[in-house]
Amino acid sequence: MAEIELKTAPADFRFPTTNQTRHCFTRYVEFHRCVAAKGDEAADCTRFAKYYRALCPGEWVDKWNEQRENGTFPGPL
């Protein structure tokens, strides 16, 4: 049986507190900026996807995706 390796986003010194809300949001924005700059298939962007998926609640991601589709996302993309 294959061994499962669990990982989360690495420590980021821009976000030293235990509340990771800003870290989650920043990683989400970084992922979408990377995709916009390098395309959907860019391997460089997969690490940002892993990070925000590990940090962000699914409900937030769903809401942000909907906001991006509607053009009302509050962040800089």
N, CA, C and O atoms as a Tripos MOL2 file, in Angstrom:
@<TRIPOS>MOLECULE
protein
  308   307    77     0     0
PROTEIN
NO_CHARGES

@<TRIPOS>ATOM
      1 N           0.8490   -1.1780    0.0000 N.3       1 MET1
      2 CA          0.0000    0.0000    0.0000 C.3       1 MET1
      3 C           0.8940    1.2400    0.0000 C.2       1 MET1
      4 O           1.8750    1.2970    0.7410 O.2       1 MET1
      5 N           0.5660    2.2110   -0.8090 N.am      2 ALA2
      6 CA          1.3500    3.4390   -0.9030 C.3       2 ALA2
      7 C           1.1500    4.2880    0.3500 C.2       2 ALA2
      8 O           0.0530    4.3720    0.9030 O.2       2 ALA2
      9 N           2.2210    4.8990    0.7690 N.am      3 GLU3
     10 CA          2.1700    5.7590    1.9470 C.3       3 GLU3
     11 C           1.6710    7.1360    1.5470 C.2       3 GLU3
     12 O           2.1170    7.6940    0.5440 O.2       3 GLU3
     13 N           0.7520    7.6840    2.3220 N.am      4 ILE4
     14 CA          0.1930    9.0000    2.0440 C.3       4 ILE4
     15 C           1.0130   10.0430    2.7900 C.2       4 ILE4
     16 O           1.2530    9.9230    3.9910 O.2       4 ILE4
     17 N           1.4360   11.0630    2.0600 N.am      5 GLU5
     18 CA          2.2130   12.1410    2.6700 C.3       5 GLU5
     19 C           1.3480   13.3910    2.7320 C.2       5 GLU5
     20 O           0.9070   13.9000    1.7020 O.2       5 GLU5
     21 N           1.1080   13.8820    3.9390 N.am      6 LEU6
     22 CA          0.2990   15.0760    4.1300 C.3       6 LEU6
     23 C           1.2040   16.2830    4.3160 C.2       6 LEU6
     24 O           2.1570   16.2440    5.0940 O.2       6 LEU6
     25 N           0.8970   17.3580    3.5930 N.am      7 LYS7
     26 CA          1.6690   18.5910    3.7000 C.3       7 LYS7
     27 C           0.7190   19.7710    3.7260 C.2       7 LYS7
     28 O          -0.4210   19.6760    3.2700 O.2       7 LYS7
     29 N           1.1920   20.8740    4.2580 N.am      8 THR8
     30 CA          0.4430   22.1160    4.2170 C.3       8 THR8
     31 C           1.3750   23.1950    3.6980 C.2       8 THR8
     32 O           2.5360   22.9270    3.3900 O.2       8 THR8
     33 N           0.8760   24.3910    3.6050 N.am      9 ALA9
     34 CA          1.6980   25.4940    3.1210 C.3       9 ALA9
     35 C           2.8560   25.7320    4.0780 C.2       9 ALA9
     36 O           2.6830   25.6030    5.2900 O.2       9 ALA9
     37 N           4.0310   26.0760    3.5650 N.am     10 PRO10
     38 CA          5.1670   26.3440    4.4450 C.3      10 PRO10
     39 C           4.9710   27.6630    5.2020 C.2      10 PRO10
     40 O           4.1480   28.4970    4.8260 O.2      10 PRO10
     41 N           5.7280   27.8250    6.2510 N.am     11 ALA11
     42 CA          5.6620   29.0710    7.0230 C.3      11 ALA11
     43 C           6.0320   30.2440    6.1280 C.2      11 ALA11
     44 O           6.9490   30.1610    5.3100 O.2      11 ALA11
     45 N           5.3060   31.3260    6.2980 N.am     12 ASP12
     46 CA          5.5660   32.5440    5.5350 C.3      12 ASP12
     47 C           5.7160   33.6730    6.5440 C.2      12 ASP12
     48 O           4.7690   34.0020    7.2590 O.2      12 ASP12
     49 N           6.8850   34.2550    6.6030 N.am     13 PHE13
     50 CA          7.1740   35.2430    7.6380 C.3      13 PHE13
     51 C           6.4140   36.5490    7.4650 C.2      13 PHE13
     52 O           6.4760   37.4210    8.3320 O.2      13 PHE13
     53 N           5.7020   36.6910    6.3590 N.am     14 ARG14
     54 CA          4.8160   37.8540    6.2120 C.3      14 ARG14
     55 C           3.5800   37.7020    7.0930 C.2      14 ARG14
     56 O           2.8650   38.6720    7.3410 O.2      14 ARG14
     57 N           3.3290   36.4690    7.5670 N.am     15 PHE15
     58 CA          2.1270   36.1650    8.3370 C.3      15 PHE15
     59 C           2.5090   35.4220    9.6130 C.2      15 PHE15
     60 O           2.3030   34.2110    9.7040 O.2      15 PHE15
     61 N           3.0670   36.1350   10.6090 N.am     16 PRO16
     62 CA          3.6090   35.4730   11.7940 C.3      16 PRO16
     63 C           2.5720   35.0200   12.8230 C.2      16 PRO16
     64 O           2.9130   34.2500   13.7220 O.2      16 PRO16
     65 N           1.3350   35.4640   12.7240 N.am     17 THR17
     66 CA          0.3470   35.1340   13.7510 C.3      17 THR17
     67 C          -0.3570   33.8230   13.4300 C.2      17 THR17
     68 O          -0.2210   33.2800   12.3340 O.2      17 THR17
     69 N          -1.1050   33.3280   14.3950 N.am     18 THR18
     70 CA         -1.8220   32.0740   14.1950 C.3      18 THR18
     71 C          -3.0530   32.2480   13.3130 C.2      18 THR18
     72 O          -3.5190   31.2760   12.7200 O.2      18 THR18
     73 N          -3.5850   33.4520   13.2130 N.am     19 ASN19
     74 CA         -4.7270   33.6940   12.3350 C.3      19 ASN19
     75 C          -4.2030   33.7370   10.8980 C.2      19 ASN19
     76 O          -3.4700   34.6520   10.5210 O.2      19 ASN19
     77 N          -4.5800   32.7580   10.1210 N.am     20 GLN20
     78 CA         -4.0350   32.6140    8.7730 C.3      20 GLN20
     79 C          -4.9580   33.1600    7.6760 C.2      20 GLN20
     80 O          -4.7850   32.8260    6.5040 O.2      20 GLN20
     81 N          -5.9280   33.9890    8.0440 N.am     21 THR21
     82 CA         -6.8660   34.5330    7.0650 C.3      21 THR21
     83 C          -6.1470   35.3030    5.9640 C.2      21 THR21
     84 O          -6.4130   35.0710    4.7840 O.2      21 THR21
     85 N          -5.2660   36.1900    6.3110 N.am     22 ARG22
     86 CA         -4.5480   36.9950    5.3250 C.3      22 ARG22
     87 C          -3.6250   36.1150    4.4790 C.2      22 ARG22
     88 O          -3.4820   36.3320    3.2760 O.2      22 ARG22
     89 N          -3.0060   35.1310    5.1100 N.am     23 HIS23
     90 CA         -2.1330   34.1960    4.3990 C.3      23 HIS23
     91 C          -2.9560   33.4440    3.3460 C.2      23 HIS23
     92 O          -2.5260   33.3090    2.2010 O.2      23 HIS23
     93 N          -4.1150   32.9650    3.7290 N.am     24 CYS24
     94 CA         -5.0160   32.2580    2.8150 C.3      24 CYS24
     95 C          -5.3670   33.1490    1.6300 C.2      24 CYS24
     96 O          -5.2250   32.7310    0.4810 O.2      24 CYS24
     97 N          -5.8180   34.3570    1.8900 N.am     25 PHE25
     98 CA         -6.2310   35.2880    0.8390 C.3      25 PHE25
     99 C          -5.0660   35.6060   -0.1000 C.2      25 PHE25
    100 O          -5.2320   35.6210   -1.3190 O.2      25 PHE25
    101 N          -3.8990   35.8580    0.4680 N.am     26 THR26
    102 CA         -2.7250   36.1900   -0.3390 C.3      26 THR26
    103 C          -2.3380   35.0370   -1.2460 C.2      26 THR26
    104 O          -2.0150   35.2590   -2.4130 O.2      26 THR26
    105 N          -2.3630   33.8190   -0.7440 N.am     27 ARG27
    106 CA         -2.0210   32.6530   -1.5690 C.3      27 ARG27
    107 C          -3.0440   32.4510   -2.6840 C.2      27 ARG27
    108 O          -2.6780   32.0680   -3.7950 O.2      27 ARG27
    109 N          -4.3050   32.7030   -2.4030 N.am     28 TYR28
    110 CA         -5.3490   32.6100   -3.4270 C.3      28 TYR28
    111 C          -5.0780   33.6260   -4.5380 C.2      28 TYR28
    112 O          -5.1350   33.2900   -5.7210 O.2      28 TYR28
    113 N          -4.7880   34.8520   -4.1580 N.am     29 VAL29
    114 CA         -4.4870   35.9060   -5.1310 C.3      29 VAL29
    115 C          -3.2160   35.5670   -5.9170 C.2      29 VAL29
    116 O          -3.1790   35.7370   -7.1360 O.2      29 VAL29
    117 N          -2.1760   35.0890   -5.2270 N.am     30 GLU30
    118 CA         -0.9280   34.7200   -5.9070 C.3      30 GLU30
    119 C          -1.1690   33.6300   -6.9490 C.2      30 GLU30
    120 O          -0.5980   33.6740   -8.0390 O.2      30 GLU30
    121 N          -2.0080   32.6580   -6.6190 N.am     31 PHE31
    122 CA         -2.3130   31.5970   -7.5780 C.3      31 PHE31
    123 C          -2.9650   32.1760   -8.8350 C.2      31 PHE31
    124 O          -2.5540   31.8570   -9.9500 O.2      31 PHE31
    125 N          -3.9590   33.0090   -8.6620 N.am     32 HIS32
    126 CA         -4.6800   33.5430   -9.8240 C.3      32 HIS32
    127 C          -3.8370   34.5400  -10.6220 C.2      32 HIS32
    128 O          -4.0070   34.6630  -11.8350 O.2      32 HIS32
    129 N          -2.9460   35.2380   -9.9590 N.am     33 ARG33
    130 CA         -2.0060   36.1010  -10.6900 C.3      33 ARG33
    131 C          -1.0510   35.2510  -11.5250 C.2      33 ARG33
    132 O          -0.7410   35.5900  -12.6670 O.2      33 ARG33
    133 N          -0.5910   34.1510  -10.9500 N.am     34 CYS34
    134 CA          0.3220   33.2480  -11.6510 C.3      34 CYS34
    135 C          -0.3640   32.6560  -12.8800 C.2      34 CYS34
    136 O           0.2220   32.6210  -13.9620 O.2      34 CYS34
    137 N          -1.5900   32.1960  -12.7200 N.am     35 VAL35
    138 CA         -2.3410   31.6260  -13.8460 C.3      35 VAL35
    139 C          -2.5530   32.6750  -14.9300 C.2      35 VAL35
    140 O          -2.4410   32.3710  -16.1170 O.2      35 VAL35
    141 N          -2.8580   33.9030  -14.5320 N.am     36 ALA36
    142 CA         -3.0640   34.9760  -15.5100 C.3      36 ALA36
    143 C          -1.7790   35.2790  -16.2730 C.2      36 ALA36
    144 O          -1.8220   35.5890  -17.4640 O.2      36 ALA36
    145 N          -0.6390   35.1910  -15.5940 N.am     37 ALA37
    146 CA          0.6410   35.5100  -16.2230 C.3      37 ALA37
    147 C           1.2150   34.3480  -17.0330 C.2      37 ALA37
    148 O           1.8340   34.5640  -18.0750 O.2      37 ALA37
    149 N           1.0090   33.1020  -16.5520 N.am     38 LYS38
    150 CA          1.6920   31.9610  -17.1550 C.3      38 LYS38
    151 C           0.7630   30.9400  -17.8070 C.2      38 LYS38
    152 O           1.2300   30.0370  -18.5010 O.2      38 LYS38
    153 N          -0.5320   31.0710  -17.5950 N.am     39 GLY39
    154 CA         -1.4810   30.1350  -18.1930 C.3      39 GLY39
    155 C          -1.9140   29.0450  -17.2320 C.2      39 GLY39
    156 O          -1.2820   28.8090  -16.2020 O.2      39 GLY39
    157 N          -3.0110   28.3840  -17.5940 N.am     40 ASP40
    158 CA         -3.6140   27.3630  -16.7320 C.3      40 ASP40
    159 C          -2.7270   26.1500  -16.4970 C.2      40 ASP40
    160 O          -2.8390   25.4970  -15.4590 O.2      40 ASP40
    161 N          -1.8630   25.8440  -17.4240 N.am     41 GLU41
    162 CA         -1.0560   24.6370  -17.3420 C.3      41 GLU41
    163 C           0.3270   24.8530  -16.7180 C.2      41 GLU41
    164 O           1.1420   23.9310  -16.7020 O.2      41 GLU41
    165 N           0.6000   26.0390  -16.2110 N.am     42 ALA42
    166 CA          1.9270   26.3500  -15.6770 C.3      42 ALA42
    167 C           2.2140   25.5640  -14.3990 C.2      42 ALA42
    168 O           1.4520   25.6300  -13.4340 O.2      42 ALA42
    169 N           3.3040   24.8320  -14.4040 N.am     43 ALA43
    170 CA          3.6900   24.0350  -13.2360 C.3      43 ALA43
    171 C           4.0490   24.9230  -12.0440 C.2      43 ALA43
    172 O           3.8790   24.5210  -10.8930 O.2      43 ALA43
    173 N           4.5410   26.1220  -12.3210 N.am     44 ASP44
    174 CA          4.9110   27.0440  -11.2360 C.3      44 ASP44
    175 C           3.7060   27.4070  -10.3690 C.2      44 ASP44
    176 O           3.8530   27.6930   -9.1810 O.2      44 ASP44
    177 N           2.5340   27.3940  -10.9620 N.am     45 CYS45
    178 CA          1.3300   27.8320  -10.2490 C.3      45 CYS45
    179 C           0.7580   26.7480   -9.3360 C.2      45 CYS45
    180 O          -0.0300   27.0520   -8.4390 O.2      45 CYS45
    181 N           1.1400   25.5000   -9.5500 N.am     46 THR46
    182 CA          0.5450   24.4230   -8.7580 C.3      46 THR46
    183 C           0.8700   24.5360   -7.2730 C.2      46 THR46
    184 O           0.0560   24.1520   -6.4330 O.2      46 THR46
    185 N           2.0400   25.0530   -6.9420 N.am     47 ARG47
    186 CA          2.3620   25.1850   -5.5130 C.3      47 ARG47
    187 C           1.4510   26.2050   -4.8430 C.2      47 ARG47
    188 O           1.0370   26.0050   -3.7010 O.2      47 ARG47
    189 N           1.1310   27.3020   -5.5410 N.am     48 PHE48
    190 CA          0.2070   28.2830   -4.9670 C.3      48 PHE48
    191 C          -1.1750   27.6700   -4.7800 C.2      48 PHE48
    192 O          -1.8550   27.9530   -3.7940 O.2      48 PHE48
    193 N          -1.5900   26.8310   -5.7250 N.am     49 ALA49
    194 CA         -2.8830   26.1560   -5.6060 C.3      49 ALA49
    195 C          -2.8900   25.2520   -4.3760 C.2      49 ALA49
    196 O          -3.8610   25.2410   -3.6210 O.2      49 ALA49
    197 N          -1.8190   24.4990   -4.1730 N.am     50 LYS50
    198 CA         -1.7250   23.6220   -2.9980 C.3      50 LYS50
    199 C          -1.7990   24.4400   -1.7150 C.2      50 LYS50
    200 O          -2.4680   24.0550   -0.7560 O.2      50 LYS50
    201 N          -1.1020   25.5740   -1.7110 N.am     51 TYR51
    202 CA         -1.0620   26.4020   -0.5020 C.3      51 TYR51
    203 C          -2.4420   26.9470   -0.1630 C.2      51 TYR51
    204 O          -2.8980   26.8090    0.9730 O.2      51 TYR51
    205 N          -3.1140   27.5660   -1.1320 N.am     52 TYR52
    206 CA         -4.4010   28.1680   -0.7780 C.3      52 TYR52
    207 C          -5.4350   27.0930   -0.4740 C.2      52 TYR52
    208 O          -6.3100   27.3070    0.3640 O.2      52 TYR52
    209 N          -5.3550   25.9460   -1.1330 N.am     53 ARG53
    210 CA         -6.3060   24.8690   -0.8400 C.3      53 ARG53
    211 C          -6.0850   24.2920    0.5510 C.2      53 ARG53
    212 O          -7.0280   23.8120    1.1810 O.2      53 ARG53
    213 N          -4.8400   24.3340    1.0370 N.am     54 ALA54
    214 CA         -4.5440   23.8490    2.3830 C.3      54 ALA54
    215 C          -4.9570   24.8500    3.4540 C.2      54 ALA54
    216 O          -5.3070   24.4620    4.5680 O.2      54 ALA54
    217 N          -4.9160   26.1260    3.1220 N.am     55 LEU55
    218 CA         -5.1590   27.1720    4.1130 C.3      55 LEU55
    219 C          -6.5990   27.6860    4.1500 C.2      55 LEU55
    220 O          -7.0920   28.0500    5.2180 O.2      55 LEU55
    221 N          -7.2680   27.7210    3.0240 N.am     56 CYS56
    222 CA         -8.5640   28.3950    2.9100 C.3      56 CYS56
    223 C          -9.7470   27.4430    3.0740 C.2      56 CYS56
    224 O          -9.7360   26.3430    2.5220 O.2      56 CYS56
    225 N         -10.7560   27.8550    3.8220 N.am     57 PRO57
    226 CA        -11.9860   27.0720    3.8800 C.3      57 PRO57
    227 C         -12.6430   27.0260    2.4980 C.2      57 PRO57
    228 O         -12.6090   28.0090    1.7590 O.2      57 PRO57
    229 N         -13.2260   25.9090    2.1620 N.am     58 GLY58
    230 CA        -13.8570   25.7300    0.8590 C.3      58 GLY58
    231 C         -14.9360   26.7570    0.5670 C.2      58 GLY58
    232 O         -15.0930   27.1800   -0.5790 O.2      58 GLY58
    233 N         -15.6830   27.1640    1.5870 N.am     59 GLU59
    234 CA        -16.7460   28.1480    1.3930 C.3      59 GLU59
    235 C         -16.1810   29.4860    0.9080 C.2      59 GLU59
    236 O         -16.7770   30.1550    0.0630 O.2      59 GLU59
    237 N         -15.0240   29.8630    1.4550 N.am     60 TRP60
    238 CA        -14.3920   31.1120    1.0280 C.3      60 TRP60
    239 C         -13.9680   31.0240   -0.4270 C.2      60 TRP60
    240 O         -14.2000   31.9510   -1.2030 O.2      60 TRP60
    241 N         -13.3440   29.9080   -0.8000 N.am     61 VAL61
    242 CA        -12.8660   29.7270   -2.1650 C.3      61 VAL61
    243 C         -14.0520   29.7620   -3.1380 C.2      61 VAL61
    244 O         -13.9810   30.4000   -4.1890 O.2      61 VAL61
    245 N         -15.1310   29.0790   -2.7820 N.am     62 ASP62
    246 CA        -16.3290   29.0930   -3.6320 C.3      62 ASP62
    247 C         -16.8540   30.5160   -3.8120 C.2      62 ASP62
    248 O         -17.2110   30.9230   -4.9180 O.2      62 ASP62
    249 N         -16.8940   31.2570   -2.7220 N.am     63 LYS63
    250 CA        -17.3820   32.6470   -2.7790 C.3      63 LYS63
    251 C         -16.4580   33.5070   -3.6340 C.2      63 LYS63
    252 O         -16.9320   34.2900   -4.4580 O.2      63 LYS63
    253 N         -15.1460   33.3710   -3.4490 N.am     64 TRP64
    254 CA        -14.1900   34.1660   -4.2280 C.3      64 TRP64
    255 C         -14.2470   33.8060   -5.7020 C.2      64 TRP64
    256 O         -14.1490   34.6830   -6.5600 O.2      64 TRP64
    257 N         -14.4060   32.5090   -6.0080 N.am     65 ASN65
    258 CA        -14.5230   32.1050   -7.4140 C.3      65 ASN65
    259 C         -15.7620   32.7320   -8.0560 C.2      65 ASN65
    260 O         -15.7200   33.1990   -9.1940 O.2      65 ASN65
    261 N         -16.8430   32.7340   -7.3150 N.am     66 GLU66
    262 CA        -18.0740   33.3600   -7.8110 C.3      66 GLU66
    263 C         -17.8740   34.8640   -8.0050 C.2      66 GLU66
    264 O         -18.3170   35.4250   -9.0070 O.2      66 GLU66
    265 N         -17.2180   35.5050   -7.0620 N.am     67 GLN67
    266 CA        -16.9510   36.9420   -7.1820 C.3      67 GLN67
    267 C         -16.0560   37.2400   -8.3800 C.2      67 GLN67
    268 O         -16.2710   38.2320   -9.0770 O.2      67 GLN67
    269 N         -15.0510   36.3930   -8.6280 N.am     68 ARG68
    270 CA        -14.1840   36.6030   -9.7930 C.3      68 ARG68
    271 C         -14.9940   36.4950  -11.0880 C.2      68 ARG68
    272 O         -14.8130   37.2940  -12.0070 O.2      68 ARG68
    273 N         -15.8840   35.5060  -11.1520 N.am     69 GLU69
    274 CA        -16.7220   35.3290  -12.3400 C.3      69 GLU69
    275 C         -17.6380   36.5240  -12.5660 C.2      69 GLU69
    276 O         -17.9090   36.9020  -13.7050 O.2      69 GLU69
    277 N         -18.1150   37.1200  -11.4650 N.am     70 ASN70
    278 CA        -19.0240   38.2670  -11.5570 C.3      70 ASN70
    279 C         -18.2990   39.5990  -11.6740 C.2      70 ASN70
    280 O         -18.9380   40.6300  -11.8830 O.2      70 ASN70
    281 N         -16.9790   39.5950  -11.5430 N.am     71 GLY71
    282 CA        -16.2120   40.8340  -11.6080 C.3      71 GLY71
    283 C         -16.2790   41.6580  -10.3430 C.2      71 GLY71
    284 O         -16.0140   42.8590  -10.3750 O.2      71 GLY71
    285 N         -16.6290   41.0340   -9.2200 N.am     72 THR72
    286 CA        -16.7480   41.7710   -7.9550 C.3      72 THR72
    287 C         -15.7330   41.3450   -6.9080 C.2      72 THR72
    288 O         -15.8730   41.6840   -5.7330 O.2      72 THR72
    289 N         -14.6990   40.5940   -7.3290 N.am     73 PHE73
    290 CA        -13.6940   40.1320   -6.3640 C.3      73 PHE73
    291 C         -12.9610   41.3360   -5.7940 C.2      73 PHE73
    292 O         -12.5180   42.2060   -6.5430 O.2      73 PHE73
    293 N         -12.8270   41.3940   -4.4390 N.am     74 PRO74
    294 CA        -12.2480   42.5940   -3.8210 C.3      74 PRO74
    295 C         -10.7270   42.7020   -3.8930 C.2      74 PRO74
    296 O         -10.1740   43.7410   -3.5320 O.2      74 PRO74
    297 N         -10.0550   41.6800   -4.3380 N.am     75 GLY75
    298 CA         -8.5930   41.7070   -4.3210 C.3      75 GLY75
    299 C          -7.9770   42.0890   -5.6490 C.2      75 GLY75
    300 O          -8.6600   42.1460   -6.6720 O.2      75 GLY75
    301 N          -6.6750   42.3520   -5.6250 N.am     76 PRO76
    302 CA         -5.9500   42.7120   -6.8460 C.3      76 PRO76
    303 C          -5.5330   41.4630   -7.6320 C.2      76 PRO76
    304 O          -4.6510   40.7170   -7.2070 O.2      76 PRO76
    305 N          -6.1680   41.2530   -8.7610 N.am     77 LEU77
    306 CA         -5.7900   40.0870   -9.5710 C.3      77 LEU77
    307 C          -5.0720   40.5160  -10.8010 C.2      77 LEU77
    308 O          -4.6740   39.6760  -11.6080 O.2      77 LEU77
@<TRIPOS>BOND
     1     1     2 1
     2     2     3 1
     3     3     4 2
     4     3     5 am
     5     5     6 1
     6     6     7 1
     7     7     8 2
     8     7     9 am
     9     9    10 1
    10    10    11 1
    11    11    12 2
    12    11    13 am
    13    13    14 1
    14    14    15 1
    15    15    16 2
    16    15    17 am
    17    17    18 1
    18    18    19 1
    19    19    20 2
    20    19    21 am
    21    21    22 1
    22    22    23 1
    23    23    24 2
    24    23    25 am
    25    25    26 1
    26    26    27 1
    27    27    28 2
    28    27    29 am
    29    29    30 1
    30    30    31 1
    31    31    32 2
    32    31    33 am
    33    33    34 1
    34    34    35 1
    35    35    36 2
    36    35    37 am
    37    37    38 1
    38    38    39 1
    39    39    40 2
    40    39    41 am
    41    41    42 1
    42    42    43 1
    43    43    44 2
    44    43    45 am
    45    45    46 1
    46    46    47 1
    47    47    48 2
    48    47    49 am
    49    49    50 1
    50    50    51 1
    51    51    52 2
    52    51    53 am
    53    53    54 1
    54    54    55 1
    55    55    56 2
    56    55    57 am
    57    57    58 1
    58    58    59 1
    59    59    60 2
    60    59    61 am
    61    61    62 1
    62    62    63 1
    63    63    64 2
    64    63    65 am
    65    65    66 1
    66    66    67 1
    67    67    68 2
    68    67    69 am
    69    69    70 1
    70    70    71 1
    71    71    72 2
    72    71    73 am
    73    73    74 1
    74    74    75 1
    75    75    76 2
    76    75    77 am
    77    77    78 1
    78    78    79 1
    79    79    80 2
    80    79    81 am
    81    81    82 1
    82    82    83 1
    83    83    84 2
    84    83    85 am
    85    85    86 1
    86    86    87 1
    87    87    88 2
    88    87    89 am
    89    89    90 1
    90    90    91 1
    91    91    92 2
    92    91    93 am
    93    93    94 1
    94    94    95 1
    95    95    96 2
    96    95    97 am
    97    97    98 1
    98    98    99 1
    99    99   100 2
   100    99   101 am
   101   101   102 1
   102   102   103 1
   103   103   104 2
   104   103   105 am
   105   105   106 1
   106   106   107 1
   107   107   108 2
   108   107   109 am
   109   109   110 1
   110   110   111 1
   111   111   112 2
   112   111   113 am
   113   113   114 1
   114   114   115 1
   115   115   116 2
   116   115   117 am
   117   117   118 1
   118   118   119 1
   119   119   120 2
   120   119   121 am
   121   121   122 1
   122   122   123 1
   123   123   124 2
   124   123   125 am
   125   125   126 1
   126   126   127 1
   127   127   128 2
   128   127   129 am
   129   129   130 1
   130   130   131 1
   131   131   132 2
   132   131   133 am
   133   133   134 1
   134   134   135 1
   135   135   136 2
   136   135   137 am
   137   137   138 1
   138   138   139 1
   139   139   140 2
   140   139   141 am
   141   141   142 1
   142   142   143 1
   143   143   144 2
   144   143   145 am
   145   145   146 1
   146   146   147 1
   147   147   148 2
   148   147   149 am
   149   149   150 1
   150   150   151 1
   151   151   152 2
   152   151   153 am
   153   153   154 1
   154   154   155 1
   155   155   156 2
   156   155   157 am
   157   157   158 1
   158   158   159 1
   159   159   160 2
   160   159   161 am
   161   161   162 1
   162   162   163 1
   163   163   164 2
   164   163   165 am
   165   165   166 1
   166   166   167 1
   167   167   168 2
   168   167   169 am
   169   169   170 1
   170   170   171 1
   171   171   172 2
   172   171   173 am
   173   173   174 1
   174   174   175 1
   175   175   176 2
   176   175   177 am
   177   177   178 1
   178   178   179 1
   179   179   180 2
   180   179   181 am
   181   181   182 1
   182   182   183 1
   183   183   184 2
   184   183   185 am
   185   185   186 1
   186   186   187 1
   187   187   188 2
   188   187   189 am
   189   189   190 1
   190   190   191 1
   191   191   192 2
   192   191   193 am
   193   193   194 1
   194   194   195 1
   195   195   196 2
   196   195   197 am
   197   197   198 1
   198   198   199 1
   199   199   200 2
   200   199   201 am
   201   201   202 1
   202   202   203 1
   203   203   204 2
   204   203   205 am
   205   205   206 1
   206   206   207 1
   207   207   208 2
   208   207   209 am
   209   209   210 1
   210   210   211 1
   211   211   212 2
   212   211   213 am
   213   213   214 1
   214   214   215 1
   215   215   216 2
   216   215   217 am
   217   217   218 1
   218   218   219 1
   219   219   220 2
   220   219   221 am
   221   221   222 1
   222   222   223 1
   223   223   224 2
   224   223   225 am
   225   225   226 1
   226   226   227 1
   227   227   228 2
   228   227   229 am
   229   229   230 1
   230   230   231 1
   231   231   232 2
   232   231   233 am
   233   233   234 1
   234   234   235 1
   235   235   236 2
   236   235   237 am
   237   237   238 1
   238   238   239 1
   239   239   240 2
   240   239   241 am
   241   241   242 1
   242   242   243 1
   243   243   244 2
   244   243   245 am
   245   245   246 1
   246   246   247 1
   247   247   248 2
   248   247   249 am
   249   249   250 1
   250   250   251 1
   251   251   252 2
   252   251   253 am
   253   253   254 1
   254   254   255 1
   255   255   256 2
   256   255   257 am
   257   257   258 1
   258   258   259 1
   259   259   260 2
   260   259   261 am
   261   261   262 1
   262   262   263 1
   263   263   264 2
   264   263   265 am
   265   265   266 1
   266   266   267 1
   267   267   268 2
   268   267   269 am
   269   269   270 1
   270   270   271 1
   271   271   272 2
   272   271   273 am
   273   273   274 1
   274   274   275 1
   275   275   276 2
   276   275   277 am
   277   277   278 1
   278   278   279 1
   279   279   280 2
   280   279   281 am
   281   281   282 1
   282   282   283 1
   283   283   284 2
   284   283   285 am
   285   285   286 1
   286   286   287 1
   287   287   288 2
   288   287   289 am
   289   289   290 1
   290   290   291 1
   291   291   292 2
   292   291   293 am
   293   293   294 1
   294   294   295 1
   295   295   296 2
   296   295   297 am
   297   297   298 1
   298   298   299 1
   299   299   300 2
   300   299   301 am
   301   301   302 1
   302   302   303 1
   303   303   304 2
   304   303   305 am
   305   305   306 1
   306   306   307 1
   307   307   308 2
@<TRIPOS>SUBSTRUCTURE
     1 MET1         2 RESIDUE 1 A MET
     2 ALA2         6 RESIDUE 1 A ALA
     3 GLU3        10 RESIDUE 1 A GLU
     4 ILE4        14 RESIDUE 1 A ILE
     5 GLU5        18 RESIDUE 1 A GLU
     6 LEU6        22 RESIDUE 1 A LEU
     7 LYS7        26 RESIDUE 1 A LYS
     8 THR8        30 RESIDUE 1 A THR
     9 ALA9        34 RESIDUE 1 A ALA
    10 PRO10       38 RESIDUE 1 A PRO
    11 ALA11       42 RESIDUE 1 A ALA
    12 ASP12       46 RESIDUE 1 A ASP
    13 PHE13       50 RESIDUE 1 A PHE
    14 ARG14       54 RESIDUE 1 A ARG
    15 PHE15       58 RESIDUE 1 A PHE
    16 PRO16       62 RESIDUE 1 A PRO
    17 THR17       66 RESIDUE 1 A THR
    18 THR18       70 RESIDUE 1 A THR
    19 ASN19       74 RESIDUE 1 A ASN
    20 GLN20       78 RESIDUE 1 A GLN
    21 THR21       82 RESIDUE 1 A THR
    22 ARG22       86 RESIDUE 1 A ARG
    23 HIS23       90 RESIDUE 1 A HIS
    24 CYS24       94 RESIDUE 1 A CYS
    25 PHE25       98 RESIDUE 1 A PHE
    26 THR26      102 RESIDUE 1 A THR
    27 ARG27      106 RESIDUE 1 A ARG
    28 TYR28      110 RESIDUE 1 A TYR
    29 VAL29      114 RESIDUE 1 A VAL
    30 GLU30      118 RESIDUE 1 A GLU
    31 PHE31      122 RESIDUE 1 A PHE
    32 HIS32      126 RESIDUE 1 A HIS
    33 ARG33      130 RESIDUE 1 A ARG
    34 CYS34      134 RESIDUE 1 A CYS
    35 VAL35      138 RESIDUE 1 A VAL
    36 ALA36      142 RESIDUE 1 A ALA
    37 ALA37      146 RESIDUE 1 A ALA
    38 LYS38      150 RESIDUE 1 A LYS
    39 GLY39      154 RESIDUE 1 A GLY
    40 ASP40      158 RESIDUE 1 A ASP
    41 GLU41      162 RESIDUE 1 A GLU
    42 ALA42      166 RESIDUE 1 A ALA
    43 ALA43      170 RESIDUE 1 A ALA
    44 ASP44      174 RESIDUE 1 A ASP
    45 CYS45      178 RESIDUE 1 A CYS
    46 THR46      182 RESIDUE 1 A THR
    47 ARG47      186 RESIDUE 1 A ARG
    48 PHE48      190 RESIDUE 1 A PHE
    49 ALA49      194 RESIDUE 1 A ALA
    50 LYS50      198 RESIDUE 1 A LYS
    51 TYR51      202 RESIDUE 1 A TYR
    52 TYR52      206 RESIDUE 1 A TYR
    53 ARG53      210 RESIDUE 1 A ARG
    54 ALA54      214 RESIDUE 1 A ALA
    55 LEU55      218 RESIDUE 1 A LEU
    56 CYS56      222 RESIDUE 1 A CYS
    57 PRO57      226 RESIDUE 1 A PRO
    58 GLY58      230 RESIDUE 1 A GLY
    59 GLU59      234 RESIDUE 1 A GLU
    60 TRP60      238 RESIDUE 1 A TRP
    61 VAL61      242 RESIDUE 1 A VAL
    62 ASP62      246 RESIDUE 1 A ASP
    63 LYS63      250 RESIDUE 1 A LYS
    64 TRP64      254 RESIDUE 1 A TRP
    65 ASN65      258 RESIDUE 1 A ASN
    66 GLU66      262 RESIDUE 1 A GLU
    67 GLN67      266 RESIDUE 1 A GLN
    68 ARG68      270 RESIDUE 1 A ARG
    69 GLU69      274 RESIDUE 1 A GLU
    70 ASN70      278 RESIDUE 1 A ASN
    71 GLY71      282 RESIDUE 1 A GLY
    72 THR72      286 RESIDUE 1 A THR
    73 PHE73      290 RESIDUE 1 A PHE
    74 PRO74      294 RESIDUE 1 A PRO
    75 GLY75      298 RESIDUE 1 A GLY
    76 PRO76      302 RESIDUE 1 A PRO
    77 LEU77      306 RESIDUE 1 A LEU
